[in-house]
């Protein structure tokens, strides 16, 4: 493969990778602000219908706490399984078990819901240590991706010098 073709393929790859990283950053920021705005949503009473810890084996073992609850808004019963709006991984079994213990089946809970879209609800509106760990993980991964992009672009400069010399 000649140097000019490598150069153009590299530019396209770098552009797509940067675009993907930017999209992930936008999604993460929107998620964070939505979680923050949920703190001002109205609340109603609900009841926990299901609460279980599930082991996920993707790249290593992670845990997820599945919590399902029912609540009513304007006389309409709604069932949801969203415990928190800002995504977070529960890497340890103890974190997942603590969340399950916080919401046992049959417990009456306070459910925050979006007035504009009542089916959009959440149980946890406060930011916890789990949120902080999730944000730190995202920032570290984004930082590493940015370093890769910069390193890749510096290599492109050398390739461009050879192509256009």
N, C-alpha and C positions, 0 to 999 in steps of 0.2 A: 504494500500500500504506500503510495507516495505521500510526502509530507503535507501537501496542500489538502488532500482528502482527510488525513488525520486531523489537521487543524480544524476543518469545518465540522467534522464529526464531533470533535472535542467541544467546540463552541455550542453545538446543539445539545450535547449531553449536559454541559455546564448550565445552559439556560433552563433546560427541563428540570434539573436537580434543584436549581435556585427557585424556580417557580413552585415546585412541590414544597420546598422548605417554607416559602412565604405563605402558601396556602395553609400549611399546618400551623404556622404562627398565628394567622388570622383566626382560624378555628379555635385555637387554644385561648386567645384573647377574648373572643366572643363568648366562649363557654365560661370563662372566669367572670366576665361582667354580668352575664345572665345569672350566675350563681350569686353574685353580689347583690343584684337587684331583687332576687327572691327574698331577701331579708325584709323587704317592705311589702311583700304580698300579704293579703288577708289570710286568716287561718280559720279552720273549722276542725271539728273532732272527727277522728277516724279510728278504725280498729285494724290491728295487724291480723292478716289472714294466713300468711306463710312467712317463715323465717328459717333459712337454712344456709349452711356454708357449703360451697361447691369448690372442689379442687380442680384447677385448670392446669393442664400440662402443655403449655405452648413451648416456650424456650426456658425450661426450668419450671418450677412449681409456683403458681400464683393461686390466690384464693379469692373467691367472690362470695359476698353475702347476698343472697336473693331474698328480698323483703317485698311482700305483696300486701297491700292494704286497701281498705274500702273507706270512702268518705262521701258526703253528700253536699252538693251545692245547689241551691234553689230547688230542693226536693228531688234532685236527680242523683242516683247512686253512681259513683265512679270508682273503678278499680285501677290501681296503678302499682308499678313496681320500681318507681324512681325514688331512691332514698336521698340522693344528693345530685345536684346538677353539674357540678364540676367533676369531671372524670378523675378517678384515682384508682390505682392498683393497690390491692391489699397483698403485699408480698408475703407477709407472715400470717401464719394460721392464727396467732393470738390476736392480731388486728381484726381479722374476720370474725373470730369467736366473740370478741368484745362488742362488735357491732351487732351480732346476732343476739347477745345477751341484753343489749340495750333495747331491742325491739322483739320481745317474745310474742308468740302467737296469743291472741286474745287481748293484748294490751291496748288500752285506749290512748291514742296519741294526738298530738297537734299536727295538722297537715296544713302547710302553706300552699296556696294555689294561685295561679295567674287569673286575675279577674277577667281578662280578655279571652283567655282560653282555659276554662275551668278544669279541663282534663290534664292540664300541665300542672303538676304538683311535685312537692318535695317534702321529705321529713326533716332533713338536716339543712338548716340555712346558715348555721355558723361555720366558720372556717376552723378546721381542726389540724392537728399535726399531720394527719394523712394528706390533707390538701397541700400543706407546705412541702411534704416529701414529693408529691406529684409534680408541683410546680418546679421544684429544684431539679428533679429528673428531666423534665422537659427542657429546662434552660441548659443543662449540661449537654444533652443530646443536640440541641440546636446550636450550641457553641461549638461542639465538635464538628457538626456539619458545616458551619461557617468557616472553620479552620480548613476543612477539606476543600471547600470551594476556593478559598484564597490560595491555598497551595496549588490547586489545579490550575487556577488562572495564572499564577506565576510561571508554571511550566508551559502554559499556552504562549506566554510572551516569548519564551525561548524558541518554541516551535514556529511562531509567527516570524521571528527574525530570520530563521532558516528559509521559510517559505517565500518571504517577500524580499530576500536579500539579492 
